[in-house]
Amino acid sequence: MINITFPDGSVREYESGVTGYEIAQSISPRLAAEVLAIAVKAKGDSSVGKGVTYDLLRPITFNASVNLLKWEDDDAKKVFWHSSSHLMAEALESLFPGVKFGIGPAIENGFYYDVDLNGNQITEADLPKIEKKMIELARSKERFDRIDVSKAEALKYFTEKGDQYKCELISELEDGTITYYRNGAFTDLCRGPHLMNTDVIKAVKLTAIAGAYWRGDEKRQQLTRIYGITFPKKSLLDEYVALMEEAKKRDHRKLGKEMELFTFSQRVGLGLPLWLPRGAVMRNILENFLRKKQSELGYLPVVTPHIGAKDLYVTSGHYAKYGKDSFQPIHTPQEGEEYMLKPMNCPHHCEIFRSSPHSYKDLPLRYAEFGTVYRYEQSGELHGLTRVRGFTQDDAHLFCRADQLQEEFEKVIDLILYVFKTLKMTDYMAQISLRDPNNKEKYIGSDENWAKAEQGIIDAAAKKGLKTVVEYGEAAFYGPKLDFMVKDAIGRRWQLGTIQVDYNLPERFQLEYTDADGSKKRPVMIHRAPFGSIERFTAVVLEHTAGHLPLWLAPDQVKVLPVSEKYADYAEKVCGLMKNSDIRASVDSRNETLGKRIREVAMLRVPMLVIVGEKEVADGTVSVRQEGVDKGTMTLDGFKEHFNAVLAEELS
């Protein structure tokens, strides 16, 4: 017999080999019908999180804590969508014989499969046919069977099938760790987990077709990536389709063009945004907002160059990890001299710390910079401001003593939450990103330093009462992270602020301070960026607000419109008085109809519209509209009071 512990702390005895489905059945048949997978954590496992996700039919042979996962759980959705990718692959194999398969993972919203069409062609017009086939197969209640196979068996099967992509993956796996999953006529190399059967997949939508290089390598075969999403109820699919229509209206690329914020140029280069005057104003407002708060918290401004000697990034470890996939070294006329476009600000900040001696009394030191960095992204991965090749991080690096780490980390959490609160981003969670314990060679630093850094993040998040989720394998190569995942107004999740604890770069750069006893000690380093980057943050704010920015952040806060040219002088006078009160205002007195000018101002999403005509000139007043709502006629002093009251409420 084994003991199974439930989330409420209760314990039940079961026969060894019991499955998640049998556990759910023992509680209630209704629960068993709703459960999609089970999270299993062996007794004595001290790792963070719910444990390993199992298929409902996989035997449990040891004492464990379990969580029964339903559709509402993110881990259940991953299982549902991963199984759906296999269902799509089966449909593709049936409709397009000879296709070969790369990888087919679940993603945040749905799944994709990379496919070598092997002479076949698939267009958007084919997607309904594939969807219909998927539903047909799902209704046949195909089981997902997990099968353990040897490496030789796996290579033989996929070699005979002619699937070189699976053979390549198998060649990198250890014998004894390889499993298939079979559903209907389709067999795939996969570690799982999966649904019990296809019957719970009730609604299917294939959403896009794109190109993708095999294993992300531009020198290798280009495959066809087919995206999709599935649901256990058609009503959920209907809600999703409506959400996607709303998302199109909120697309920051569309809004950026309409609001005249930014543009891109093929001549300048892919992934390199150009900020237009209105966008530059918005960007400066964001930077100044954070600069002011950082100054209050004791941050020191620094500025570093856009390039650095290659040896700087060799020392930091960035070159070894990313050098071949980065912008390549810049060669100067002097033989052997190489520079690189700056991919990170942290090595430069380490050198600033090294530039002078420090006592334990000097710490913590908090260096802050809006530093522009450059990272190569494949052209197919670029997307507006969210995936670019040049971007500005609201970067800071804190150098502190070990006994100061917890307090400093918590202060950074407070700063990030302050930013979210000001922008009314109230639905968020924190992702504790740890290293992959089964693939430690991806990271630099000792096990001891990693253990200290990971525990420091876990403790700080717990003390702040953050809602957290743990993701193994998502750490930076030099340290674990706390990544803040924010839901926008229509429920999409974005990664924004990040905090990282780092014992490794101080070691690599030989950073030190003099302790109270005269000995030399290494500082601990905290990396943090509340916005993440100005570019990505701008994109998220635009989509979150649908372009209707809060008054304090709007590039143009007020647009003054004279009814006709006759009242242009009064409009200029009103605008001048507003500017004297630090209101960002401008006049539109073009020789166009008032209606046309109002429509064009609405396209720019200017929060407040002031209209002046004969009556306003005579009375010394203004007519005010705010976000399309008529606020009536006000005196100039009355308008300023109203304006300041709106600002105060937004920033309270």
Long-range contacts (C-beta under 8 A, 24 or more apart in sequence): 2-60, 2-61, 2-62, 2-63, 2-64, 3-43, 3-63, 4-60, 4-63, 4-64, 4-65, 4-66, 5-43, 5-63, 5-64, 5-65, 5-66, 6-65, 6-66, 7-65, 7-67, 14-60, 16-59, 16-60, 16-61, 16-62, 17-59, 17-60, 17-61, 18-59, 18-60, 19-56, 19-57, 19-58, 19-59, 19-60, 20-54, 20-55, 20-56, 20-57, 20-58, 20-60, 20-66, 20-68, 21-56, 21-57, 21-196, 23-60, 23-66, 23-68, 24-56, 24-68, 27-68, 31-68, 34-70, 34-71, 35-68, 35-69, 35-70, 36-69, 36-70, 36-71, 36-76, 36-79, 36-80, 36-195, 36-200, 37-69, 37-75, 37-76, 37-79, 37-193, 37-195, 38-66, 38-67, 38-68, 38-69, 39-66, 39-67, 39-69, 39-75, 40-64, 40-65, 40-66, 41-65, 41-66, 47-437, 47-470, 48-432, 48-434, 48-458, 48-470, 49-469, 49-470, 49-472, 50-75, 53-78, 53-79, 53-193, 54-193, 55-144, 55-146, 55-192, 55-193, 55-194, 55-195, 55-196, 56-195, 56-196, 57-146, 57-196, 58-146, 58-192, 58-193, 71-232, 74-469, 77-106, 78-106, 79-106, 79-193, 79-194, 79-195, 80-106, 80-195, 80-200, 80-201, 80-230, 80-232, 81-106, 81-107, 81-110, 81-111, 81-229, 81-230, 82-106, 82-111, 82-192, 82-193, 82-194, 83-144, 83-183, 83-194, 83-195, 83-198, 83-201, 84-110, 84-111, 84-134, 84-201, 84-204, 84-228, 84-229, 84-230, 85-111, 85-112, 85-113, 85-228, 86-144, 86-181, 86-183, 86-186, 86-188, 86-190, 86-194, 87-134, 87-137, 87-138, 87-142, 87-183, 87-198, 87-201, 87-230, 88-113, 88-130, 88-134, 88-206, 88-226, 88-228, 89-113, 89-115, 89-186, 89-188, 90-137, 90-142, 90-183, 90-184, 90-185, 90-186, 91-130, 91-133, 91-134, 91-137, 92-130, 92-226, 93-185, 93-186, 94-133, 94-137, 94-185, 95-129, 95-130, 95-133, 96-120, 96-122, 100-162, 100-163, 100-164, 100-165, 101-163, 101-165, 101-166, 101-188, 102-165, 102-212, 102-214, 102-215, 102-223, 103-169, 104-188, 108-493, 109-229, 109-492, 110-207, 110-227, 110-228, 110-229, 110-230, 111-227, 111-228, 111-229, 111-230, 112-225, 112-226, 112-227, 112-228, 113-225, 113-226, 114-212, 114-214, 114-223, 114-224, 114-225, 115-223, 115-224, 115-225, 115-226, 116-165, 116-221, 116-223, 116-224, 117-224, 122-209, 122-224, 122-226, 123-209, 124-209, 127-206, 127-209, 127-226, 130-206, 130-226, 131-204, 131-205, 131-206, 134-201, 134-204, 134-230, 135-201, 135-204, 137-184, 137-198, 138-198, 138-199, 138-201, 138-202, 138-204, 139-198, 139-199, 140-184, 140-198, 141-197, 141-198, 141-199, 142-183, 142-184, 142-197, 142-198, 143-183, 143-196, 143-197, 144-181, 144-182, 144-183, 144-192, 144-194, 144-195, 144-196, 144-197, 144-198, 145-181, 145-182, 145-183, 146-179, 146-180, 146-181, 146-192, 146-194, 147-179, 147-180, 147-181, 147-182, 148-178, 148-179, 149-178, 149-179, 149-180, 150-175, 150-176, 150-178, 151-175, 151-178, 154-178, 154-180, 154-189, 157-187, 158-189, 165-214, 200-232, 201-230, 201-232, 202-231, 202-232, 202-233, 202-234, 203-230, 203-231, 203-232, 203-233, 203-234, 203-236, 203-237, 204-228, 204-229, 204-230, 204-237, 205-229, 205-230, 205-237, 205-240, 205-241, 207-244, 210-380, 211-380, 212-380, 213-378, 213-380, 216-378, 218-378, 243-490, 243-491, 246-490, 247-490, 247-492, 247-543, 249-546, 250-490, 250-542, 250-543, 250-546, 250-547, 251-384, 251-543, 252-384, 252-385, 252-386, 252-538, 252-539, 252-540, 252-542, 252-543, 253-384, 253-385, 255-542, 255-543, 255-546, 255-547, 255-605, 256-384, 256-385, 256-542, 258-547, 258-603, 258-604, 258-605, 259-542, 259-547, 259-555, 259-603, 259-604, 259-605, 260-604, 261-538, 261-542, 261-555, 262-385, 262-538, 269-389, 270-379, 270-382, 270-389, 271-377, 271-379, 271-382, 271-387, 271-388, 271-389, 271-390, 272-388, 272-389, 272-390, 273-385, 273-388, 273-390, 273-535, 278-555, 278-556, 278-604, 279-538, 279-555, 281-555, 281-584, 282-538, 282-549, 282-553, 282-554, 282-555, 283-534, 283-538, 285-552, 285-553, 285-555, 286-531, 286-534, 286-537, 286-538, 286-553, 287-370, 287-394, 287-534, 289-422, 289-552, 289-553, 290-394, 290-419, 290-530, 290-531, 291-368, 293-415, 293-418, 294-366, 294-368, 294-396, 294-415, 297-366, 297-411, 297-415, 298-366, 299-366, 299-367, 299-368, 299-396, 300-365, 300-366, 300-367, 300-368, 301-368, 301-369, 302-349, 302-352, 302-367, 302-368, 302-369, 303-369, 303-371, 304-342, 304-345, 304-348, 304-349, 304-352, 304-369, 304-371, 305-342, 305-348, 306-341, 306-342, 306-372, 306-374, 307-339, 307-340, 307-341, 307-342, 308-339, 308-340, 308-342, 308-347, 308-348, 309-337, 309-338, 309-339, 309-340, 310-338, 310-339, 310-340, 312-340, 312-347, 312-348, 312-351, 313-340, 313-343, 313-344, 313-347, 315-347, 315-508, 315-509, 316-344, 316-346, 316-347, 316-350, 316-478, 316-505, 316-508, 316-509, 317-444, 317-477, 317-478, 317-504, 317-505, 317-508, 318-343, 318-344, 318-347, 321-477, 322-375, 325-376, 326-375, 326-376, 327-374, 327-375, 327-376, 341-373, 341-374, 342-371, 342-372, 342-373, 342-374, 343-373, 343-374, 343-375, 344-373, 345-369, 345-371, 345-373, 345-393, 345-395, 345-397, 346-395, 346-397, 346-502, 346-505, 346-525, 346-527, 347-505, 347-509, 349-395, 349-397, 350-397, 350-505, 350-506, 350-509, 350-511, 350-525, 351-509, 353-399, 353-509, 353-511, 353-523, 354-509, 354-510, 354-511, 357-513, 357-514, 358-399, 358-512, 358-513, 358-514, 358-523, 359-513, 359-514, 360-401, 360-513, 360-514, 360-515, 360-516, 360-521, 362-513, 363-399, 363-400, 363-401, 363-404, 363-513, 363-523, 364-398, 364-399, 364-400, 364-401, 364-404, 364-408, 365-398, 365-399, 365-400, 366-396, 366-397, 366-398, 366-399, 367-396, 367-397, 367-398, 367-399, 368-394, 368-395, 368-396, 369-395, 369-396, 370-394, 370-395, 370-534, 371-395, 384-539, 385-535, 385-536, 385-538, 385-539, 386-535, 386-536, 386-539, 386-540, 388-535, 391-533, 391-534, 391-535, 391-536, 392-533, 392-534, 392-535, 393-529, 393-531, 393-532, 393-533, 393-534, 394-529, 394-530, 394-531, 394-532, 394-533, 394-534, 394-537, 395-527, 395-528, 395-529, 396-527, 396-528, 396-529, 397-525, 397-526, 397-527, 397-528, 398-525, 398-526, 398-528, 399-506, 399-511, 399-513, 399-523, 399-524, 399-525, 400-523, 400-524, 400-526, 401-513, 401-521, 401-523, 401-524, 402-524, 404-524, 405-456, 405-501, 405-524, 405-526, 406-456, 406-459, 406-460, 406-463, 408-526, 409-456, 409-457, 409-460, 409-499, 409-501, 409-526, 410-460, 410-463, 410-464, 412-499, 412-526, 412-528, 413-460, 413-461, 413-464, 413-466, 413-482, 413-499, 414-464, 415-528, 415-530, 416-484, 416-497, 416-499, 416-528, 416-530, 419-497, 419-530, 419-531, 420-484, 420-486, 420-496, 420-497, 422-650, 422-651, 423-541, 423-544, 423-550, 423-553, 424-550, 425-486, 425-488, 425-496, 425-544, 427-486, 427-487, 428-467, 428-484, 428-485, 428-486, 428-487, 429-466, 429-467, 429-468, 429-469, 429-484, 429-485, 430-461, 430-466, 430-467, 430-468, 430-469, 430-482, 430-483, 430-484, 430-485, 431-468, 431-469, 431-470, 431-471, 431-474, 431-481, 431-482, 431-483, 431-484, 431-485, 431-495, 432-457, 432-458, 432-461, 432-468, 432-469, 432-470, 432-471, 432-480, 432-481, 432-482, 433-471, 433-474, 433-475, 433-476, 433-480, 433-481, 433-482, 433-483, 434-470, 434-471, 434-472, 434-473, 434-474, 434-475, 434-480, 435-472, 435-473, 435-475, 435-480, 436-472, 436-473, 436-475, 437-472, 439-473, 442-477, 443-475, 443-477, 443-478, 444-477, 444-478, 444-504, 444-508, 445-478, 445-479, 445-503, 445-504, 445-507, 449-503, 449-504, 449-507, 450-479, 450-480, 450-503, 452-503, 453-479, 453-480, 453-501, 453-502, 453-503, 454-480, 454-501, 456-501, 457-481, 457-482, 457-499, 457-501, 476-500, 476-502, 476-527, 478-502, 478-504, 478-505, 479-503, 479-504, 479-527, 486-540, 488-540, 488-543, 488-544, 489-544, 489-545, 489-546, 492-543, 494-536, 494-540, 495-532, 496-530, 496-531, 496-532, 496-536, 496-537, 496-540, 497-528, 497-529, 497-530, 497-531, 497-532, 498-527, 498-528, 498-529, 498-532, 499-526, 499-527, 499-528, 500-526, 500-527, 500-528, 501-525, 501-526, 502-526, 502-527, 547-605, 548-605, 548-607, 548-627, 549-605, 549-607, 550-607, 550-650, 551-607, 551-608, 551-643, 551-646, 551-647, 551-650, 552-647, 552-650, 552-651, 554-584, 554-605, 554-606, 554-607, 555-584, 556-584, 556-585, 556-586, 556-604, 556-606, 557-583, 557-584, 557-585, 557-606, 557-607, 557-608, 557-643, 558-583, 558-584, 558-585, 558-586, 558-606, 558-607, 558-608, 558-609, 558-610, 558-643, 559-585, 559-586, 559-587, 559-588, 559-601, 559-604, 559-606, 559-608, 559-609, 559-610, 560-585, 560-586, 560-587, 560-588, 560-610, 560-611, 560-612, 560-622, 561-587, 561-588, 561-589, 561-594, 561-597, 561-598, 561-601, 561-609, 561-610, 561-611, 561-612, 562-587, 562-589, 562-611, 562-612, 562-613, 563-594, 563-611, 563-612, 563-613, 563-614, 564-594, 564-613, 565-589, 565-591, 567-612, 567-613, 567-614, 567-616, 567-617, 570-612, 570-616, 570-617, 571-612, 574-610, 574-612, 574-622, 574-636, 577-636, 578-640, 581-640, 581-643, 583-640, 583-643, 585-610, 602-628, 608-643, 610-639
